[in-house]
Amino acid sequence: MKKRIKKITALCLACFTALSLTACTNNRPKDSDVMIFEKENKQIVTLFSPMEKTKPDADNVARSASEKTVAMAEEKLGVTVNYITYTAENYQDKTYDEVALERARNSLDDLYLLNPDILQALGSENKLMDLSSLDSAKNLRDVVKMANTVDGKLLGIPQEVVAYGLFVNKDMFDQYNLKLPETPEDFLECCKVFQENGIETPVGANRWWLETFVFAQAYADLYNGGNLEAEIAALNSGEKKYSDYMRPGFEFLQKMMDNGYIDAKKAYISEAIEGEGSDFLAQKTPMVMAYWSAANAETAYGRPDFNMQVIGFPSSHGQMPVISITGISIAKNAEHAEDAVNTLNIMVSDEALQIYAETNKVISPSKNVQVECIPALKPLNDKINDNIFVLATNASMKVEQWGNTCIIVRELLNGASVDDCMEAFDKLQEESLKK
């Protein structure tokens, strides 16, 4: 079960971290499981991630947003960042997360790109460096600090904040005189009207992202009610149950399934965007769920032939963005600790994050960096700027959120009852209390 959770977690976050890659079957990564790019330089910092430099030995080539920040650190510090890249062919046997966990436990690298559950595990084992003292850490949004803090230590700093929203065809809403939904009740009413007017399946879904509806409804009060720290402490101690938070969202999904507003069988087997994207672009379905960057990517929803709006998911607090956050961490016993700290400090500086955000057109983790978004994303962006959102990844919670919820939603799609799903959350919570 735990291995399955790790695989699902990585796959669910794959769209923005590429952490769904996998590695070898042995207990320790072999040389064939990683690709190492090196240059002769006394100041070397190693970075373990799913990414590799586009052309590691070439000068003046266009690099990805992340690579540009690495190049900035290399130039300013005179260091060379060697990418230790996850490249195993037989990826079904071991996930990126599992290999990262092994390597970090043994301090085989300096920097790591980590998902929240792995960051949490390594933090509890005291394997990661506290990054709170970095100059760049002072500029982070509070939500970023919270999401990557374990036992009071800031253990990871991301280069972007990934927001999920409901992508809607505003023209179709206008055609039937419908307002964009705010609450779950509003949403179900819109689906009913669409279906009554011949739109058989109002919501295009895939097997990864239906949990966004659950998070919006489960945690709207938690993250926007002013009592966050106390409520998380109660969850971590067992005083409160995750299942009590999750039940309304699962009951909502069950209603959508029962009424045919989503095609559960198709969603269960569909990959993200590949399964529902064509129908949305062809205006056969008025709503899909996706992440921020999909609105900018021509390979996703970057060029629709209609007025597209990206809004938050329905909740008791209105339209609610759902946010996921990964982080770059430093091994506590890193071989090149000082250079690693200096390198990361530049990579996540406001100067570097401005370049990153402008290149990828994303939300920055720094409160000082703002990038103009396309009109379609403005409703979602406005909410986030007003600090209205819920977190789907939070390392301060003992029960990992994104991957676990994704698995249990899939069980619902496959015929499990809401009560069965709540029992699964209770078991996860019981396991976390034993640790």
Order of alpha helices (4+ residues) and beta strands (2+ residues): alpha-alpha-beta-beta-beta-alpha-beta-beta-alpha-beta-alpha-alpha-beta-beta-beta-alpha-alpha-beta-alpha-alpha-alpha-alpha-alpha-alpha-beta-beta-beta-beta-alpha-alpha-alpha-beta-alpha-alpha
